[in-house]
């Protein structure tokens, strides 16, 4: 069986309907497959799925390292082709999975960027109405920032929040994470205040029957890219020494919780991590900060 458009379309439908992946994730997985196919074509190898064996996959991985792709890209590519061949084996298009038990060297841990609590307060308090801008935008931007910091969500989760997902009396919000996994997380009082203020103003801008919470200038659901641009605009003014993204809020959320005594298992649940090892990176952040504080403050350090 050739890896042709028919097989690729079947794979995309599987990712969408059976795995419940987002469009962005599906594009990433298909790009990973296309990269392998490009390698096969470059080496004049027929893209016949039964002929792709373990050695060919290993040669492809060597090729990835030799072309000096960065470490994250290599891990991304290999994860993508593992997902594809797992699908093929599951659907019985192949009898043996050529990537089963193939492992890459462990990635070097990179500590996430985060803001201190004072820096976060400075950034949040910078969003005020100057009288020249429509009130809707000020309230929306402040509500976005407060929500990102209060619930520690991913930007894709943020833009998909519907008004019906928020339970204001109980102070909780329903989020849909990777693979459409649902989780309920608490919202802080400050975030609730700004979200309520924004919702009052939102009615003037919203398209009829628009259910999503955060809207663009046309009264429709805001995009993840627009949220990134809003964050960049404010951060370039207030915190020029930081490269701030939506994930910076998520990193700061987790770091500040742990700094203030939160249990790592609770933080794992709030972030929606399926594996606690993903959450443990934040314990390194807080430990590193403690060491710096010790060295700076202890008379015999």
N, C-alpha and C positions, 0 to 999 in steps of 0.2 A: 504493500500500500504506500503510495506516494504521499508526502506531506503537501497536499494541494489545497486549493481554496475551499473545497468541500470539507476536508478534515479540519482546517483552521476555523471555518464557520461553526462546525460542530463543537469545537473547543471553546470558542467564544460564548456560545449558548450555554455550555456547561458552567463556565465561570460566572455567567450572569444569573442563570436560573437555579442552578444547583448549589453554587458556592456563595451566591448573593454578594458578589464583589461590586465595588463602585466602578464607574466608567473609567476613572483614572487608573485604578488597579488593573483593569482588563487591558487597557492600552499598554501598561508596563509589561504585563505577561506576554502579550502578543509581540511587543518589541524585542523581548528576550528571545522568543522563538525565531523571529526574523533575523536576528543577529547570528544565530546558529546556522540558519539556512544560507545566509550570505557567506559564512565560512565554508560550508559544504560546496557552494557554487564556485567560490574562489579556488578551491582545490579539486574542482571537477569531479565531485563525488555526488552521485545520485541521491536525492533526498527520499530514499526508500526507507520507511520506518523500521522494517525488519532487519535492515543491514547496518543500522546504527548501533554499534556495540560499545562496550565499556572502554576499550582502547581509543576509539574515535572520540568519545567524550573527553577522555583524559588529554588527547591531543588538542582538542578545542580549548580546554582550560589552560594548557600551556600557551596556546596562541593568545589567550586573553592577557596572561601575565606578560608575554613578550611584546605585546602592542602597548604596554605601559598604561593600561587603563587603571584608574585608581581602585583602591581596595574595595570601596563600597560598590562600585560598578560591577566588579568581578563577582562579588557575593550576590549581587542583584541578578546578574545574568544566570549564574548557576542555580539559584533558587527558582528562577523562571523556567529553566529547562527541566529541572526536577519536577516542577508542578505539571509540565506538559507530559512527561513520560509516565508520571504517576496516573494521570488521566487516561493515557493510552492503555496502560496496563489494567486499570480499573474497568475500562470499556472493552477489554480483551482484544484490542487491536494488535497487541504484542504479547508474547508468552513470558518474556523476561524483561525486567526493567533495567536498562543499561546504566542508570545513574543511582541505583539503589546502593546505599552505604558508601557513596563517594563523599569524602569530606575535604573541606578547604582548611588552610591554616586559620586559626582563630584571629578574628579582627582585633586590631589594637583598640583598646577602649579609649574613646574620646569623651571627656567630661562635657556635659551639655552646658551651653551658655545660659546664664540666668541673671536676673537683676536682684540687687539687695532689696530689702523691704523699703528702705528709704528711697531708692531709685524708682521702685514701682509706684510709691505714693506720689513722687514728683511727676512721673509720667501721667498717671491717672488724673491728677489735679490740674494738669496743663490743658485739659479739654474743657474749655469754658467758652460761652458765647460772647463774641466780641461786638455784637450788634450789627455787623455787616453780613453775616452768614445766616441763612435760614435756620431757625431753631431746630427743625427736624434733623439736620445733619449733626449738630452739636450733641443732641440727646441720643441719636443713634450711635454715634462714634463712642460716646462715653459708655453707653449700655453695652456695646460690643467689647470694649476694653474691660469693663467690670465683670462681664460674663466670662470672658476668657480666663481672667485671673481667679474668679470666685469658684468656677467649676472645673478648671484645668482641662477643658476639652480640646480636641483637635479642631482645626479650622473647618474641615469637612463636616464635622459634627455640629459646629456652631451654625453654619449657613443652612443646615437642614432642620434646625429647631422650628417647630410650629408653635403657634400661640397655645394650641390645645395640649402641647407637651408639658406646659408649665402648670404646676399646682401651687399657686401663691399662698393659700392658707397653710398648706403643709410644708412650704418652703423647699420643694424638691422639683427636679426637672428630669424628663425622660430623654435619654440620648441614644442614638444608634451608631455604634462604633464599627470597626472593621468586620466585614462579613455580616453586616446588619445585626450584630449582637446588641441587644438592648440592655441598658443599665439605668438605674435611678440614682441620681446624685443630689446632695443638698445644695441650696443656693444661699449665699450670705445675705444678710439684711441690706447691706449697702448696694449690692448688685440688684436686689429686688426693687429698691427705691428707684434706681436709675432705669430699670426696665419698665416699671410702671409709668414713670414720667415719659419715657420714649413712646410707649404704647398709646398714650393719650394723644400725642402729636402725630403718631404714625397713621391714624385714621384719615388724616387730611391728604396723605400721599398715597395710601394703599389702593391698588387696583381692586375692583369689585371681587369679593370672595377670595382674595389672596390670603392664604393660610400661613405662609412662612413669616417668622418674626422679623427678621432683619431684611430691609428692602433697599433697593437702589433708587436712583433719582426718578426712575420711571414707575416706581411703585410696585416693582416686581422683586422676586427673590434675589438677594445680593450674591455675588460670586465669591469664591475663595480668593481669587486674584484681586478683587476689589478690596477685600479685607486686608490683604497684604499691603496694598498701596496706601490704605488709610494709616496703618501702623507705621509704615516707613515715613510718611509725611510728618507725623507727630514726633517720632523718635529722632529724626534728623534735626529737629529744632531743639528738643529737650535733652537728648542723651547722645551726642555726636560720637562718643567713644564706643558705642555699642552698635552691633549689627542686629537689630531686633526684628524678629519674625513672629507669627502667631505661636510657633512652638516655644519661643522664649517665655511666653506667659505660662505655658504648660510646665516647662522646666522650673520656672520660678514658683509656681503653685506647689509642686511636689517638694522642692527644696525647702520652702518656708514651712510647710507642714512638718517635715522631719526635724527641722531646726527647733520647732516649738513643741516637740515631744510626741508627734503622731506615730502610731504603730505602722510599720512598713506594709503589713498585710492590708491595713485600711487604705493606705495610699495606693496600693496595687488595685484595689477594688474601685477606688475613685477614678483612677486613670484608665481603667478598663484593660489592663494588661493581663493576658492569659497566663503568662509565665512570670514568676516573681523575679527571675534573674534580670528581666528588663527593668524592673523597678529598682533593683539594687544599685544601679549606677548612681542614684541620688544619694545613697549612703556614702559613696566615695566623695561626692561633692561636699557633704556636710562634714565628713571626717577631715578633708583637706582644709576646710575653713577653720575647724577646731585647732588643727596643727599650726596654722598661720597665726591664729589668735594667741595660742600658747607661746609661740616664739616671740611674738610682739610684746606680750604682757608679763610673762614670768621672769622674775629677776635673774634666775639662773639658767634660763633657756639659751 
